[in-house]
Amino acid sequence: MIMDYSAFKLFMKNGTLFTVQQCLDATTSRTKAYFKDQIVNGIANMSRESIYQRFASPIHRLSENMLEHLTSMDGKDHVAWAAFVNSVKGERGIGVARYVKIAEEKNMAEFAITVIDEFQKQGVGYQLLSKLIEAAKSNQFEILRGYILQGNKQMLSLCKQFNAKIRFDDPYYIRADINVLEQSR
């Protein structure tokens, strides 16, 4: 399948211009090392609460193995979209959404989204998830499944905007299933 790696210029709710682009793109200088640096910088600019909401652990930095996993996209079974802003200091990663195929499921992938604190509640996560759903649909996935800490109201609200089926199967996590085929975005 041919993927469209176009960069999309969008505006946050506060008017800030940002770009969303699929991470696997041979036409730019965004290498695996570049994405690793952006992830490390992003984690350094997140609050402890946001890190805990995303990783369910009070981490301070990601291991090299985790960084390798997060940056090893194949464009089909492991896809990521990133959001960037530009400033006088250059391009800065502000968020990422990814899915990874669930091995034991035929048409299902697990997804996760991270947006650094100062850009939360501005529509960045919504745009990232929209692009992730488009990629999942073009790669013939039917369900994107997310596991969300019960206290993560922002992520739960975002999933509900995409009509996710919410299940409380666990005392700590909410399971959110987004039917990719039902999305018309």
Buried (B, 14 or more C-beta within 10 A) or exposed (E): EEBEBEEBEBEBEEEBEBBBBBBBBEEEEBEBEBBBEBBBEBBEBBEEEBBBBBBBEEBEEBEEEEBEEBBEBEBBBBBBBBBBBEEEEEBBBBBBBBBBBBEEEEBBBBBBBBBBEEBBBBBBBBBBBBBBBBBBBBBEBBBBBBBBBEEBEBBBEBBEEBEBEEEEEEEEBBBBBBBBEEBEE
